[in-house]
Amino acid sequence: MPGRVEQIQLWDTMIIAPCGINCSLCRAYVRERNPCPGCRGGIENKAPTCLNCAIKNCEDLAAYGYEFCISCASYPCAKLLHLDLRYRTRYRVSVIANLERIQAVGAGRFVDEEAAKWACPECGARLCMHKPQCINCGCTW
């Protein structure tokens, strides 16, 4: 489809942001109109908060070429701890637990585990961490 934003695919380890968030679970990624390409994707259709993300734009990540925050000597920094608290409180997702799992099993296996963990129990569609209902069939999880 011409003009369609090229999204990072669900099975690609690049779908995981440096902070450990699985971008494929974000409401901006799963929306029909103007979907976000994912944190590591292009800039088209990204919210200003995503473009200006202090973690994605972290000088240490860029300077040292870290793929994930867990590799940094400052891990976990105040920014990451704040994000973790917000996501655990609002969405039942811990970015720190995600990063530790990535370190333990590798990004590829983590992406596979996420696919199983975030599949709708009714229809199998990918769930969105921001909404307690499947965007495909409407069941609550």
Backbone hydrogen bonds, N-H to C=O, Kabsch-Sander energy under -0.5 kcal/mol:
donor,donor_aa,acceptor,acceptor_aa,energy
4,R,1,M,-1.6
7,Q,5,V,-0.8
8,I,37,P,-2.2
12,D,9,Q,-1.4
15,I,12,D,-2.2
16,I,13,T,-1.6
17,A,15,I,-0.6
17,A,21,I,-3.0
20,G,17,A,-2.0
23,C,15,I,-2.4
23,C,21,I,-1.0
25,L,22,N,-2.1
26,C,23,C,-1.7
29,Y,26,C,-0.5
30,V,26,C,-1.9
31,R,27,R,-1.0
36,C,28,A,-2.6
41,G,38,G,-1.8
46,K,43,I,-1.7
50,C,47,A,-0.8
51,L,47,A,-2.3
52,N,48,P,-2.4
53,C,50,C,-1.1
57,N,53,C,-2.2
58,C,55,I,-1.7
62,A,58,C,-1.8
63,A,59,E,-3.3
64,Y,60,D,-2.3
65,G,61,L,-0.9
66,Y,61,L,-1.1
69,C,18,P,-2.9
71,S,68,F,-1.8
72,C,69,C,-1.9
75,Y,72,C,-1.5
81,L,77,C,-2.4
82,H,78,A,-2.3
83,L,79,K,-2.2
84,D,80,L,-2.8
85,L,81,L,-2.3
86,R,82,H,-2.3
87,Y,83,L,-2.7
88,R,84,D,-2.7
89,T,85,L,-2.3
90,R,86,R,-2.6
91,Y,87,Y,-2.1
92,R,87,Y,-0.6
92,R,88,R,-0.8
93,V,87,Y,-1.5
95,V,93,V,-0.6
98,N,94,S,-2.2
99,L,95,V,-2.5
100,E,96,I,-2.4
101,R,97,A,-2.1
102,I,98,N,-2.5
103,Q,99,L,-2.3
104,A,100,E,-1.8
105,V,101,R,-2.8
106,G,102,I,-2.3
110,F,106,G,-2.0
111,V,107,A,-2.5
112,D,108,G,-1.8
113,E,109,R,-2.7
114,E,110,F,-2.6
115,A,111,V,-1.9
116,A,112,D,-1.6
117,K,113,E,-2.6
118,W,114,E,-2.6
119,A,116,A,-1.1
120,C,125,A,-3.0
124,G,120,C,-1.5
127,L,118,W,-2.9
129,M,25,L,-2.4
130,H,25,L,-0.7
131,K,128,C,-1.1
134,C,139,C,-2.9
138,G,134,C,-1.4
141,W,132,P,-2.0
